[in-house]
Amino acid sequence: MATAVQTKIIKGFNAVDLVTVAVFAALYRAAWYVWQIFGFLFPFNIVLATFFATLAAVAAAVIVRKVGVFTLYAIAAALINFFFQGEALVASIIYLFLGVFSDAYLYMQIKAGKDPFTSFRDMAIAGGIFAFLWSAVNWGYVFPILFQMEFSIGMLFAVAVSCFVGGVIGGLIGYKLGDRLKGLIY
């Protein structure tokens, strides 16, 4: 069992894996229009952004089942955001690193002899890490510093926690979605 699980660390990505990650990144970016409809609720409409980002990242990870999916997803979403939606380059570069810690967690679980891609708990933790970093980057740097928006500390904390909770819920739904899609594909 441990040998079969450890081969997931070594396996590279094939074209189907890369297309799957790119499709989920594109779906996330297409969902941008959904939370922009609720722009009058800003900054709380960004909860939907975190929800969709984590949902798509976890679903892609469950389908592909290889370490590195969260990082590839973050890179694909940042590139789509930069080239097609005109995001600032500095913000896009920061978003490139959001998946690294989730992938590190999955790597540690695989090294421990587990298969985290089939575990609801492990994927919830990986999605929670992704959602936490997404919230921290958005509300600790991008909005207050890069876009120079002034918020009170209480408001920043409330929105960051709301985004984190929305992301965790998105991750839980993403696990179920990815598991069902994986069942349809294979």
Secondary structure, 3 states (H helix, E strand, C coil): CHHHHHHHHHCCCCHHHHHHHHHHHHHHHHCHHHHHHCHHHCCCCHHHHHHHHHHHHHHHHHHHCCCCHHHHHHHHHHHHHHHHHCCCHHHHHHHCCCCHHHHHHHHHHHHCCCCHHHCHHHHHHHHHHHHHHHHHHHHHHHHHHHCCCCCCHHHHHHHHHHHHHHHHHHHHHHHHHHHHHHHHHC
